[in-house]
Each structure stands twice: as structure tokens, then as C-alpha cells.
């Protein structure tokens, strides 16, 4: 039996376009004499539709699409993820998989484990499955699961499930487990996913076929990585990350053989390469799927953050669709302009310069009657990024370019950023990269991706600075990033206490200070742009921290 695992890139709510993707995949499979085509979770409506599920007209459109896909199915059986109605008690629909062939619905299976942690909120919308039955196809019993069903109690963090869908199905006689997923990428996910699937195979002693969605949907970026694991827990076929693709397998259940019939299993790139490709795809799809803009604009400071965002934007959209604006003030170094000019020339983007010194002086003069003889401080510093933010948004409004935010996770975590200033924008491209990762990615771009100095070496070498007062350096306000970032990762992603982090060798006073900064600046993040997620715990919908609260890490 020839099985094709195909990773498609659907758009949430664009049912007609998604149907076209599905029907083209079916047509291609028919031509290639595929017996069973396996498509991702919720491929008909895109993942996750969220509160669109509450609209009956939306559901009715999906149900009509289901009927059309089933009706038009042919010799190739197609297993696809969608929403189906619940005619009984509970929530009014299921997260389901439908198996169709020769114009008939062969089977309907519902998702059992509905996650409610991190970015997931499926129990809000769907009724869980409570019955397990195998599907007989071509004389073979197969067990069908959907996304979280296969992650049952792997590396426990938030909740423990008392039902193991794959185990239930194998006990019912399943000779293989199929999983339809819309699993978003994180920098550890490809490794963990493979380990998880192999553990299942070793425990259940049946092969696993895994088909995952690819593409960006707001913060989440699904990486694909569809794969097949044979009964010896070996990866036989694997699709590449971050692109629409398929992998074909020849499975002979009675002989217990599983062979790859093309393409060859994709090799997994390193973590920095993965993150770069994730951010590139996330930016592409954010613009394509929202229709907000075709072009982008960003402020270029001569620093490494804006340089990296510009390079990602150029690779995602093409240099002709990226505009940079450098806005020097009296506190800016010479390199603020010259390094920006060199970068723009290297990557082939348009660059404009707007000096902000006179604007800053006018603001200061207007505030003099109120500020009087007050010492120069944060208020004066923040005037500068707010002026820059106003200029960038004016360009965006006039010409339609979406403003890209250039802040990193280290800054966003500690509040080292200005509301209504450098926090402005439509999307946080690198806001889930710690500063050390920004440096790693910049080095990789120059040394391996481009093979030449594209991001100017002076940009990489110079000490990080907001350049909002004379001789300012980030290190004046924050620990060095090789100390700061591990503390932040331990506190935000691993959710360790101050004492536990200090036990790892960090000065407890430094840890207390950093934890307090993270807690104190939640109000800024509450107003921040959407963040492309590449870590286990990104700022955004997956981190729900109360603004009004009195719990502090230092006291508990």
C-alpha cells in the first residue's frame, strides 16, 4: 500500500482556497497511484480557528466543504482533518478526521485529548472523543489519532491525561497509528517530536505515520516535519521543515515492511537555521494571509537587532519590498548611519535618513515649562524612540508598508524598550530570540548563509546601546547578555524560582533584580505587537500573566 503524508499550508478561514489545496493534493495523489493520502489536522479551515468556531455560518461552510471533498474523492482514499458537528450533548462540534474514497465517507474519527495549556484552548470549542475503534482499510486495521492524542504525557509540564489514545487503538487491534497534526514549531520541537514518536513505536510495536501542517498563522509557525517510523523505531521517511512537501511510503503490513519510495528523508538543519527559516516563513505568511501589506518598513539604528530583522525581511519578501529609515539624534554614534547605509547596500534595500535632533529639541522646549530644572532622565530618553516611532508609523500610513518591530526577547522581558516608541509595529519578528541568539544568527548569516560580510562587522562588534544619552551602553542597565539570557530562559521558559536559578551559579541579587524586571514590565508586553513564536514559552497568547497582582518572585 502506497501512503503519502502531505504537509499543506492552509489559511485560517479561507475555506475555498483550502479546498483548492486539498483537491490539488488529491489529484496529484491520483496521478501517482497513491492508495492513501494523509493530510494535516483541521486542514479544511486552518489551525486554530479560535472564536470563528462560535459562528454557525463558519461551521456550516466547513460542513459543506467536507461534503464536497468526500463527494469528489476517487480511487485514492484521503484522510483529512476538519470540524464535524456534534448532534449530542456538550460542545456543538468535534475536531475530527474524515476518511473518504470513491465519493463516500468511509470513517469519521474525533480528537480525544484537547489541550488547554500554553497557546492551546481546544476544550473551549470542541467536544472530546470518548470511544475508540479502528478503521479497516484494504484489509488492514489502522488507528487514527489527531495531534495532541499522540503527545500523551510526553515530558509532562502542565497536565496529565488518563487516556492514551494510541494505546487504546493498538489494544483494539490497530496495525499502525496515523496522526494528523497542526503542531507549531519551537526550537526543540523537531528533536522532541522524533523522540516522542519513536518512544510510542517502541512501546506499542507498530509503525506510526505522522502528517503535520506547515505555515505561519499569526504567532504560530507550523514546521511540517511529517514523518514515518517503522516498527523498529527507525525514521523511514521525513519531509523537510517549513515548506509544502510530501513523503511517500510503501507499507506492507503482513510482511512488516515500510519503505521510503521518495523523496529521500530530509536532513534536520541546526537550531539557528531552523529558527531563521521559521521567522522567514512566519513573516511571509503573516503578510500573505492577512493582506495587510506587500511591503515593510523598519527603523535601522546601525545595531544588530534591526540589521537582523532587515536581513530576514529581505530573504522573506525580497529587497525591493523592504524600506529602512535611519533616524540619528545628537546621541547617535557615527556608525548609526554609516553601518545602516552599508547594510542597506549589502542587502539591496531602499534607505532614507531623517534626523530627529530638531524634533527632539522642539519637544524638549515644549516640555520645559513642566519639566523646569528636572535632571535629564528616562522621560527625555524615551522622547527619542517615541519620535522615531511616530515617523515610522507616518511612513507606514502614507505608503502602506507594514512597520516591523525590531526588539528582541531580552529587551521585551526586562522592559528595556519604550511603549509607543521602539515597541511600535505590526509584528515582532525577533521578539522571541534572546540577544545571544540574535548574535548567533547574525554570525551564521555572514559565515554560512551568505558566505560573506552582509551584516557589517562593526554592527556585530560594537557594544549594544540604545544611544539615548551620551556614551550609553546596555551593560550600564543590564547584566551582560551571556549572564542575562540564561537567567531569563530559566525564569520564563523553565519557570524556575529565584532560588533555583541562583543554585545554578548565578548571583542571587542579580537573579532577584532580573526577575523583578520581568514581573514589573508585564504592562508593556500586554500592549506589545504579536510575536513570532520559536520558544517553548513566548510572550503573547501562550503566557497569560495577570497585570493586577501582588505575587512577586522575590518574596515567594
Secondary structure by P-SEA (a helix, b strand, c coil): cbbbbbbbbbcccaaaaaaaaaaaaaaaaaaacccbbbbccccccccccccccccaaaaaaaaaaaaaaaaacccbbbbbbbbbbbcccccccccbbbbbccccccbbbbbccccccccccccccbbbbcbbbbbbcccbbbbbbcccccccccccccccccccaaaaaaaacccbbbbbbbcccccccaaaaaaaaaaaaaaacbbbbbbbbbcccccccccccccccccccccccccccccccbbbbbbbccccbbbbccccbbbbccaaaaaaaaaaaaaaaaaaaaccccbbbbbbcccaaaaaaaaaaaaacccccbbbbbbbcccccccccaaaaaaaaaabbbbbbbbaaaaaaaaaaaaccccccccccccccaaaaaaaaaaaaaaaaacbbbbbbbccaaaaaaccccccccccccccccccccaaaaaaaaaaaaccccccccccccccccccccccccccccccccccaaaaaaaaaaaccccccaaaaaaacccaaaaaaaaaaaaaaaaaaaaccccccccccccccccccccccccccccc
